[in-house]
C-alpha cells in the first residue's frame, strides 16, 4: 500500500484548551500551538493529535 507507514510511529499530543490538565493551557494562542506542532514534527512526530474543548 502506497503512503502507509510500516512499523511504529510517534504521535505528538497538542492540547489547546485553557484548562488542560497536562500543560496548564500553554498552547491556547494559535501561534504558540502551531509552533509547538512544528517542533514536535521536527522531533519525529508523524501525527499530531489536537485536543480541544467539546
mmCIF file as Biopython writes it, N, C-alpha, C and O atoms, coordinates in Angstrom:
data_model
#
loop_
_atom_site.group_PDB
_atom_site.id
_atom_site.type_symbol
_atom_site.label_atom_id
_atom_site.label_alt_id
_atom_site.label_comp_id
_atom_site.label_asym_id
_atom_site.label_entity_id
_atom_site.label_seq_id
_atom_site.pdbx_PDB_ins_code
_atom_site.Cartn_x
_atom_site.Cartn_y
_atom_site.Cartn_z
_atom_site.occupancy
_atom_site.B_iso_or_equiv
_atom_site.auth_seq_id
_atom_site.auth_asym_id
_atom_site.pdbx_PDB_model_num
ATOM 1   N N  . UNK A ? 1  ? 0.834   -1.183 0.000  1.0 0.0 1  A 1 
ATOM 2   C CA . UNK A ? 1  ? 0.000   0.000  0.000  1.0 0.0 1  A 1 
ATOM 3   C C  . UNK A ? 1  ? 0.876   1.244  0.000  1.0 0.0 1  A 1 
ATOM 4   O O  . UNK A ? 1  ? 1.750   1.382  0.856  1.0 0.0 1  A 1 
ATOM 5   N N  . UNK A ? 2  ? 0.665   2.113  -0.909 1.0 0.0 2  A 1 
ATOM 6   C CA . UNK A ? 2  ? 1.460   3.330  -1.006 1.0 0.0 2  A 1 
ATOM 7   C C  . UNK A ? 2  ? 1.008   4.359  0.023  1.0 0.0 2  A 1 
ATOM 8   O O  . UNK A ? 2  ? -0.191  4.534  0.243  1.0 0.0 2  A 1 
ATOM 9   N N  . UNK A ? 3  ? 1.968   5.042  0.658  1.0 0.0 3  A 1 
ATOM 10  C CA . UNK A ? 3  ? 1.647   6.102  1.601  1.0 0.0 3  A 1 
ATOM 11  C C  . UNK A ? 3  ? 1.355   5.636  3.012  1.0 0.0 3  A 1 
ATOM 12  O O  . UNK A ? 3  ? 1.073   6.462  3.880  1.0 0.0 3  A 1 
ATOM 13  N N  . UNK A ? 4  ? 1.414   4.350  3.265  1.0 0.0 4  A 1 
ATOM 14  C CA . UNK A ? 4  ? 1.148   3.829  4.602  1.0 0.0 4  A 1 
ATOM 15  C C  . UNK A ? 4  ? 2.476   3.512  5.272  1.0 0.0 4  A 1 
ATOM 16  O O  . UNK A ? 4  ? 3.299   2.780  4.723  1.0 0.0 4  A 1 
ATOM 17  N N  . UNK A ? 5  ? 2.681   4.065  6.458  1.0 0.0 5  A 1 
ATOM 18  C CA . UNK A ? 5  ? 3.922   3.828  7.199  1.0 0.0 5  A 1 
ATOM 19  C C  . UNK A ? 5  ? 3.966   2.389  7.699  1.0 0.0 5  A 1 
ATOM 20  O O  . UNK A ? 5  ? 2.943   1.806  8.057  1.0 0.0 5  A 1 
ATOM 21  N N  . UNK A ? 6  ? 5.142   1.845  7.714  1.0 0.0 6  A 1 
ATOM 22  C CA . UNK A ? 6  ? 5.337   0.495  8.248  1.0 0.0 6  A 1 
ATOM 23  C C  . UNK A ? 6  ? 6.071   0.612  9.575  1.0 0.0 6  A 1 
ATOM 24  O O  . UNK A ? 6  ? 7.011   1.396  9.709  1.0 0.0 6  A 1 
ATOM 25  N N  . UNK A ? 7  ? 5.642   -0.160 10.536 1.0 0.0 7  A 1 
ATOM 26  C CA . UNK A ? 7  ? 6.277   -0.140 11.843 1.0 0.0 7  A 1 
ATOM 27  C C  . UNK A ? 7  ? 5.679   0.930  12.747 1.0 0.0 7  A 1 
ATOM 28  O O  . UNK A ? 7  ? 4.725   1.614  12.379 1.0 0.0 7  A 1 
ATOM 29  N N  . UNK A ? 8  ? 6.253   1.058  13.926 1.0 0.0 8  A 1 
ATOM 30  C CA . UNK A ? 8  ? 5.713   2.017  14.897 1.0 0.0 8  A 1 
ATOM 31  C C  . UNK A ? 8  ? 5.984   3.456  14.477 1.0 0.0 8  A 1 
ATOM 32  O O  . UNK A ? 8  ? 6.924   3.736  13.732 1.0 0.0 8  A 1 
ATOM 33  N N  . UNK A ? 9  ? 5.158   4.348  14.960 1.0 0.0 9  A 1 
ATOM 34  C CA . UNK A ? 9  ? 5.320   5.772  14.690 1.0 0.0 9  A 1 
ATOM 35  C C  . UNK A ? 9  ? 5.182   6.567  15.974 1.0 0.0 9  A 1 
ATOM 36  O O  . UNK A ? 9  ? 4.857   6.018  17.027 1.0 0.0 9  A 1 
ATOM 37  N N  . UNK A ? 10 ? 5.428   7.843  15.879 1.0 0.0 10 A 1 
ATOM 38  C CA . UNK A ? 10 ? 5.331   8.737  17.030 1.0 0.0 10 A 1 
ATOM 39  C C  . UNK A ? 10 ? 4.173   9.696  16.795 1.0 0.0 10 A 1 
ATOM 40  O O  . UNK A ? 10 ? 4.044   10.275 15.716 1.0 0.0 10 A 1 
ATOM 41  N N  . UNK A ? 11 ? 3.321   9.863  17.823 1.0 0.0 11 A 1 
ATOM 42  C CA . UNK A ? 11 ? 2.229   10.821 17.755 1.0 0.0 11 A 1 
ATOM 43  C C  . UNK A ? 11 ? 2.478   11.908 18.791 1.0 0.0 11 A 1 
ATOM 44  O O  . UNK A ? 11 ? 2.723   11.621 19.962 1.0 0.0 11 A 1 
ATOM 45  N N  . UNK A ? 12 ? 2.412   13.157 18.345 1.0 0.0 12 A 1 
ATOM 46  C CA . UNK A ? 12 ? 2.517   14.289 19.254 1.0 0.0 12 A 1 
ATOM 47  C C  . UNK A ? 12 ? 1.132   14.686 19.734 1.0 0.0 12 A 1 
ATOM 48  O O  . UNK A ? 12 ? 0.175   14.656 18.960 1.0 0.0 12 A 1 
ATOM 49  N N  . UNK A ? 13 ? 1.016   15.057 21.000 1.0 0.0 13 A 1 
ATOM 50  C CA . UNK A ? 13 ? -0.257  15.472 21.580 1.0 0.0 13 A 1 
ATOM 51  C C  . UNK A ? 13 ? -0.209  16.971 21.812 1.0 0.0 13 A 1 
ATOM 52  O O  . UNK A ? 13 ? 0.698   17.468 22.480 1.0 0.0 13 A 1 
ATOM 53  N N  . UNK A ? 14 ? -1.170  17.690 21.270 1.0 0.0 14 A 1 
ATOM 54  C CA . UNK A ? 14 ? -1.237  19.141 21.404 1.0 0.0 14 A 1 
ATOM 55  C C  . UNK A ? 14 ? -2.577  19.512 22.033 1.0 0.0 14 A 1 
ATOM 56  O O  . UNK A ? 14 ? -3.619  19.447 21.380 1.0 0.0 14 A 1 
ATOM 57  N N  . UNK A ? 15 ? -2.541  19.897 23.294 1.0 0.0 15 A 1 
ATOM 58  C CA . UNK A ? 15 ? -3.750  20.309 23.999 1.0 0.0 15 A 1 
ATOM 59  C C  . UNK A ? 15 ? -3.910  21.813 23.861 1.0 0.0 15 A 1 
ATOM 60  O O  . UNK A ? 15 ? -3.018  22.574 24.235 1.0 0.0 15 A 1 
ATOM 61  N N  . UNK A ? 16 ? -5.040  22.240 23.327 1.0 0.0 16 A 1 
ATOM 62  C CA . UNK A ? 16 ? -5.259  23.666 23.082 1.0 0.0 16 A 1 
ATOM 63  C C  . UNK A ? 16 ? -6.375  24.241 23.953 1.0 0.0 16 A 1 
ATOM 64  O O  . UNK A ? 16 ? -6.916  25.303 23.644 1.0 0.0 16 A 1 
ATOM 65  N N  . UNK A ? 17 ? -6.715  23.559 25.022 1.0 0.0 17 A 1 
ATOM 66  C CA . UNK A ? 17 ? -7.741  24.069 25.929 1.0 0.0 17 A 1 
ATOM 67  C C  . UNK A ? 17 ? -7.081  24.842 27.063 1.0 0.0 17 A 1 
ATOM 68  O O  . UNK A ? 17 ? -5.984  24.490 27.496 1.0 0.0 17 A 1 
ATOM 69  N N  . UNK A ? 18 ? -7.738  25.893 27.550 1.0 0.0 18 A 1 
ATOM 70  C CA . UNK A ? 18 ? -7.146  26.702 28.619 1.0 0.0 18 A 1 
ATOM 71  C C  . UNK A ? 18 ? -7.019  25.960 29.944 1.0 0.0 18 A 1 
ATOM 72  O O  . UNK A ? 18 ? -6.190  26.328 30.775 1.0 0.0 18 A 1 
ATOM 73  N N  . UNK A ? 19 ? -7.825  24.924 30.155 1.0 0.0 19 A 1 
ATOM 74  C CA . UNK A ? 19 ? -7.781  24.200 31.428 1.0 0.0 19 A 1 
ATOM 75  C C  . UNK A ? 19 ? -7.177  22.805 31.287 1.0 0.0 19 A 1 
ATOM 76  O O  . UNK A ? 19 ? -7.520  21.897 32.044 1.0 0.0 19 A 1 
ATOM 77  N N  . UNK A ? 20 ? -6.289  22.637 30.330 1.0 0.0 20 A 1 
ATOM 78  C CA . UNK A ? 20 ? -5.656  21.339 30.102 1.0 0.0 20 A 1 
ATOM 79  C C  . UNK A ? 20 ? -4.925  20.877 31.357 1.0 0.0 20 A 1 
ATOM 80  O O  . UNK A ? 20 ? -4.151  21.634 31.942 1.0 0.0 20 A 1 
ATOM 81  N N  . UNK A ? 21 ? -5.170  19.631 31.769 1.0 0.0 21 A 1 
ATOM 82  C CA . UNK A ? 21 ? -4.523  19.106 32.970 1.0 0.0 21 A 1 
ATOM 83  C C  . UNK A ? 21 ? -3.040  18.847 32.765 1.0 0.0 21 A 1 
ATOM 84  O O  . UNK A ? 21 ? -2.279  18.838 33.733 1.0 0.0 21 A 1 
ATOM 85  N N  . UNK A ? 22 ? -2.614  18.636 31.529 1.0 0.0 22 A 1 
ATOM 86  C CA . UNK A ? 22 ? -1.219  18.248 31.306 1.0 0.0 22 A 1 
ATOM 87  C C  . UNK A ? 22 ? -0.277  19.414 31.054 1.0 0.0 22 A 1 
ATOM 88  O O  . UNK A ? 22 ? 0.911   19.321 31.365 1.0 0.0 22 A 1 
ATOM 89  N N  . UNK A ? 23 ? -0.780  20.506 30.498 1.0 0.0 23 A 1 
ATOM 90  C CA . UNK A ? 23 ? 0.134   21.619 30.215 1.0 0.0 23 A 1 
ATOM 91  C C  . UNK A ? 23 ? -0.377  22.964 30.717 1.0 0.0 23 A 1 
ATOM 92  O O  . UNK A ? 23 ? 0.260   23.991 30.480 1.0 0.0 23 A 1 
ATOM 93  N N  . UNK A ? 24 ? -1.502  22.975 31.399 1.0 0.0 24 A 1 
ATOM 94  C CA . UNK A ? 24 ? -1.998  24.207 32.000 1.0 0.0 24 A 1 
ATOM 95  C C  . UNK A ? 24 ? -2.383  25.288 31.011 1.0 0.0 24 A 1 
ATOM 96  O O  . UNK A ? 24 ? -2.342  26.469 31.355 1.0 0.0 24 A 1 
ATOM 97  N N  . UNK A ? 25 ? -2.753  24.925 29.800 1.0 0.0 25 A 1 
ATOM 98  C CA . UNK A ? 25 ? -3.192  25.901 28.817 1.0 0.0 25 A 1 
ATOM 99  C C  . UNK A ? 25 ? -2.071  26.661 28.136 1.0 0.0 25 A 1 
ATOM 100 O O  . UNK A ? 25 ? -2.268  27.804 27.725 1.0 0.0 25 A 1 
ATOM 101 N N  . UNK A ? 26 ? -0.910  26.060 28.008 1.0 0.0 26 A 1 
ATOM 102 C CA . UNK A ? 26 ? 0.242   26.738 27.389 1.0 0.0 26 A 1 
ATOM 103 C C  . UNK A ? 26 ? 0.049   27.040 25.914 1.0 0.0 26 A 1 
ATOM 104 O O  . UNK A ? 26 ? 0.707   27.934 25.383 1.0 0.0 26 A 1 
ATOM 105 N N  . UNK A ? 27 ? -0.836  26.319 25.238 1.0 0.0 27 A 1 
ATOM 106 C CA . UNK A ? 27 ? -0.931  26.441 23.784 1.0 0.0 27 A 1 
ATOM 107 C C  . UNK A ? 27 ? -2.298  26.936 23.316 1.0 0.0 27 A 1 
ATOM 108 O O  . UNK A ? 27 ? -2.775  26.528 22.257 1.0 0.0 27 A 1 
ATOM 109 N N  . UNK A ? 28 ? -2.932  27.813 24.099 1.0 0.0 28 A 1 
ATOM 110 C CA . UNK A ? 28 ? -4.219  28.393 23.717 1.0 0.0 28 A 1 
ATOM 111 C C  . UNK A ? 28 ? -4.033  29.365 22.551 1.0 0.0 28 A 1 
ATOM 112 O O  . UNK A ? 28 ? -4.881  29.436 21.661 1.0 0.0 28 A 1 
ATOM 113 N N  . UNK A ? 29 ? -2.936  30.108 22.552 1.0 0.0 29 A 1 
ATOM 114 C CA . UNK A ? 29 ? -2.627  31.039 21.465 1.0 0.0 29 A 1 
ATOM 115 C C  . UNK A ? 29 ? -2.309  30.246 20.195 1.0 0.0 29 A 1 
ATOM 116 O O  . UNK A ? 29 ? -1.513  29.308 20.225 1.0 0.0 29 A 1 
ATOM 117 N N  . UNK A ? 30 ? -2.935  30.631 19.081 1.0 0.0 30 A 1 
ATOM 118 C CA . UNK A ? 30 ? -2.758  29.887 17.826 1.0 0.0 30 A 1 
ATOM 119 C C  . UNK A ? 30 ? -1.297  29.827 17.387 1.0 0.0 30 A 1 
ATOM 120 O O  . UNK A ? 30 ? -0.837  28.782 16.926 1.0 0.0 30 A 1 
ATOM 121 N N  . UNK A ? 31 ? -0.572  30.916 17.521 1.0 0.0 31 A 1 
ATOM 122 C CA . UNK A ? 31 ? 0.837   30.929 17.125 1.0 0.0 31 A 1 
ATOM 123 C C  . UNK A ? 31 ? 1.682   29.985 17.962 1.0 0.0 31 A 1 
ATOM 124 O O  . UNK A ? 31 ? 2.553   29.289 17.440 1.0 0.0 31 A 1 
ATOM 125 N N  . UNK A ? 32 ? 1.420   29.964 19.276 1.0 0.0 32 A 1 
ATOM 126 C CA . UNK A ? 32 ? 2.138   29.034 20.162 1.0 0.0 32 A 1 
ATOM 127 C C  . UNK A ? 32 ? 1.805   27.585 19.806 1.0 0.0 32 A 1 
ATOM 128 O O  . UNK A ? 32 ? 2.684   26.723 19.803 1.0 0.0 32 A 1 
ATOM 129 N N  . UNK A ? 33 ? 0.539   27.327 19.508 1.0 0.0 33 A 1 
ATOM 130 C CA . UNK A ? 33 ? 0.117   25.966 19.165 1.0 0.0 33 A 1 
ATOM 131 C C  . UNK A ? 33 ? 0.788   25.487 17.881 1.0 0.0 33 A 1 
ATOM 132 O O  . UNK A ? 33 ? 1.290   24.364 17.821 1.0 0.0 33 A 1 
ATOM 133 N N  . UNK A ? 34 ? 0.796   26.330 16.866 1.0 0.0 34 A 1 
ATOM 134 C CA . UNK A ? 34 ? 1.430   25.958 15.594 1.0 0.0 34 A 1 
ATOM 135 C C  . UNK A ? 34 ? 2.923   25.749 15.792 1.0 0.0 34 A 1 
ATOM 136 O O  . UNK A ? 34 ? 3.493   24.792 15.267 1.0 0.0 34 A 1 
ATOM 137 N N  . UNK A ? 35 ? 3.556   26.633 16.543 1.0 0.0 35 A 1 
ATOM 138 C CA . UNK A ? 35 ? 4.986   26.492 16.809 1.0 0.0 35 A 1 
ATOM 139 C C  . UNK A ? 35 ? 5.308   25.186 17.511 1.0 0.0 35 A 1 
ATOM 140 O O  . UNK A ? 35 ? 6.289   24.519 17.181 1.0 0.0 35 A 1 
ATOM 141 N N  . UNK A ? 36 ? 4.473   24.819 18.489 1.0 0.0 36 A 1 
ATOM 142 C CA . UNK A ? 36 ? 4.706   23.568 19.214 1.0 0.0 36 A 1 
ATOM 143 C C  . UNK A ? 36 ? 4.489   22.362 18.298 1.0 0.0 36 A 1 
ATOM 144 O O  . UNK A ? 36 ? 5.246   21.393 18.359 1.0 0.0 36 A 1 
ATOM 145 N N  . UNK A ? 37 ? 3.460   22.419 17.450 1.0 0.0 37 A 1 
ATOM 146 C CA . UNK A ? 37 ? 3.221   21.326 16.499 1.0 0.0 37 A 1 
ATOM 147 C C  . UNK A ? 37 ? 4.407   21.165 15.554 1.0 0.0 37 A 1 
ATOM 148 O O  . UNK A ? 37 ? 4.831   20.044 15.274 1.0 0.0 37 A 1 
ATOM 149 N N  . UNK A ? 38 ? 4.937   22.265 15.068 1.0 0.0 38 A 1 
ATOM 150 C CA . UNK A ? 38 ? 6.097   22.195 14.169 1.0 0.0 38 A 1 
ATOM 151 C C  . UNK A ? 38 ? 7.327   21.637 14.884 1.0 0.0 38 A 1 
ATOM 152 O O  . UNK A ? 38 ? 8.106   20.899 14.281 1.0 0.0 38 A 1 
ATOM 153 N N  . UNK A ? 39 ? 7.510   21.978 16.157 1.0 0.0 39 A 1 
ATOM 154 C CA . UNK A ? 39 ? 8.626   21.406 16.931 1.0 0.0 39 A 1 
ATOM 155 C C  . UNK A ? 39 ? 8.464   19.900 17.080 1.0 0.0 39 A 1 
ATOM 156 O O  . UNK A ? 39 ? 9.430   19.151 16.936 1.0 0.0 39 A 1 
ATOM 157 N N  . UNK A ? 40 ? 7.232   19.451 17.372 1.0 0.0 40 A 1 
ATOM 158 C CA . UNK A ? 40 ? 7.006   18.010 17.519 1.0 0.0 40 A 1 
ATOM 159 C C  . UNK A ? 40 ? 7.274   17.283 16.201 1.0 0.0 40 A 1 
ATOM 160 O O  . UNK A ? 40 ? 7.835   16.187 16.202 1.0 0.0 40 A 1 
ATOM 161 N N  . UNK A ? 41 ? 6.879   17.880 15.084 1.0 0.0 41 A 1 
ATOM 162 C CA . UNK A ? 41 ? 7.155   17.275 13.773 1.0 0.0 41 A 1 
ATOM 163 C C  . UNK A ? 41 ? 8.659   17.210 13.533 1.0 0.0 41 A 1 
ATOM 164 O O  . UNK A ? 41 ? 9.168   16.195 13.057 1.0 0.0 41 A 1 
ATOM 165 N N  . UNK A ? 42 ? 9.370   18.284 13.857 1.0 0.0 42 A 1 
ATOM 166 C CA . UNK A ? 42 ? 10.827  18.304 13.685 1.0 0.0 42 A 1 
ATOM 167 C C  . UNK A ? 42 ? 11.502  17.251 14.556 1.0 0.0 42 A 1 
ATOM 168 O O  . UNK A ? 42 ? 12.570  16.747 14.211 1.0 0.0 42 A 1 
ATOM 169 N N  . UNK A ? 43 ? 10.876  16.920 15.687 1.0 0.0 43 A 1 
ATOM 170 C CA . UNK A ? 43 ? 11.434  15.917 16.597 1.0 0.0 43 A 1 
ATOM 171 C C  . UNK A ? 43 ? 10.990  14.503 16.252 1.0 0.0 43 A 1 
ATOM 172 O O  . UNK A ? 43 ? 11.344  13.559 16.958 1.0 0.0 43 A 1 
ATOM 173 N N  . UNK A ? 44 ? 10.214  14.339 15.170 1.0 0.0 44 A 1 
ATOM 174 C CA . UNK A ? 44 ? 9.886   12.998 14.704 1.0 0.0 44 A 1 
ATOM 175 C C  . UNK A ? 44 ? 8.428   12.592 14.761 1.0 0.0 44 A 1 
ATOM 176 O O  . UNK A ? 44 ? 8.106   11.459 14.403 1.0 0.0 44 A 1 
ATOM 177 N N  . UNK A ? 45 ? 7.534   13.464 15.194 1.0 0.0 45 A 1 
ATOM 178 C CA . UNK A ? 45 ? 6.118   13.093 15.239 1.0 0.0 45 A 1 
ATOM 179 C C  . UNK A ? 45 ? 5.573   12.949 13.819 1.0 0.0 45 A 1 
ATOM 180 O O  . UNK A ? 45 ? 5.753   13.832 12.980 1.0 0.0 45 A 1 
ATOM 181 N N  . UNK A ? 46 ? 4.914   11.837 13.567 1.0 0.0 46 A 1 
ATOM 182 C CA . UNK A ? 46 ? 4.305   11.596 12.261 1.0 0.0 46 A 1 
ATOM 183 C C  . UNK A ? 46 ? 2.854   12.067 12.240 1.0 0.0 46 A 1 
ATOM 184 O O  . UNK A ? 46 ? 2.297   12.346 11.179 1.0 0.0 46 A 1 
ATOM 185 N N  . UNK A ? 47 ? 2.251   12.151 13.422 1.0 0.0 47 A 1 
ATOM 186 C CA . UNK A ? 47 ? 0.854   12.546 13.571 1.0 0.0 47 A 1 
ATOM 187 C C  . UNK A ? 47 ? 0.766   13.520 14.733 1.0 0.0 47 A 1 
ATOM 188 O O  . UNK A ? 47 ? 1.444   13.338 15.744 1.0 0.0 47 A 1 
ATOM 189 N N  . UNK A ? 48 ? -0.067  14.558 14.602 1.0 0.0 48 A 1 
ATOM 190 C CA . UNK A ? 48 ? -0.330  15.476 15.705 1.0 0.0 48 A 1 
ATOM 191 C C  . UNK A ? 48 ? -1.797  15.325 16.093 1.0 0.0 48 A 1 
ATOM 192 O O  . UNK A ? 48 ? -2.690  15.556 15.279 1.0 0.0 48 A 1 
ATOM 193 N N  . UNK A ? 49 ? -2.038  14.935 17.344 1.0 0.0 49 A 1 
ATOM 194 C CA . UNK A ? 49 ? -3.391  14.811 17.885 1.0 0.0 49 A 1 
ATOM 195 C C  . UNK A ? 49 ? -3.705  16.122 18.594 1.0 0.0 49 A 1 
ATOM 196 O O  . UNK A ? 49 ? -3.095  16.441 19.614 1.0 0.0 49 A 1 
ATOM 197 N N  . UNK A ? 50 ? -4.659  16.885 18.056 1.0 0.0 50 A 1 
ATOM 198 C CA . UNK A ? 50 ? -5.024  18.175 18.637 1.0 0.0 50 A 1 
ATOM 199 C C  . UNK A ? 50 ? -6.251  17.982 19.513 1.0 0.0 50 A 1 
ATOM 200 O O  . UNK A ? 50 ? -7.315  17.587 19.037 1.0 0.0 50 A 1 
ATOM 201 N N  . UNK A ? 51 ? -6.088  18.268 20.803 1.0 0.0 51 A 1 
ATOM 202 C CA . UNK A ? 51 ? -7.192  18.148 21.751 1.0 0.0 51 A 1 
ATOM 203 C C  . UNK A ? 51 ? -7.805  19.509 22.008 1.0 0.0 51 A 1 
ATOM 204 O O  . UNK A ? 51 ? -7.104  20.456 22.364 1.0 0.0 51 A 1 
ATOM 205 N N  . UNK A ? 52 ? -9.115  19.608 21.826 1.0 0.0 52 A 1 
ATOM 206 C CA . UNK A ? 52 ? -9.816  20.863 22.056 1.0 0.0 52 A 1 
ATOM 207 C C  . UNK A ? 52 ? -11.040 20.649 22.924 1.0 0.0 52 A 1 
ATOM 208 O O  . UNK A ? 52 ? -11.398 19.515 23.242 1.0 0.0 52 A 1 
ATOM 209 N N  . UNK A ? 53 ? -11.669 21.730 23.300 1.0 0.0 53 A 1 
ATOM 210 C CA . UNK A ? 53 ? -12.890 21.650 24.099 1.0 0.0 53 A 1 
ATOM 211 C C  . UNK A ? 53 ? -14.027 21.112 23.252 1.0 0.0 53 A 1 
ATOM 212 O O  . UNK A ? 53 ? -14.090 21.341 22.044 1.0 0.0 53 A 1 
ATOM 213 N N  . UNK A ? 54 ? -14.918 20.396 23.907 1.0 0.0 54 A 1 
ATOM 214 C CA . UNK A ? 54 ? -16.092 19.901 23.183 1.0 0.0 54 A 1 
ATOM 215 C C  . UNK A ? 54 ? -17.347 20.472 23.788 1.0 0.0 54 A 1 
ATOM 216 O O  . UNK A ? 54 ? -18.447 20.177 23.320 1.0 0.0 54 A 1 
#
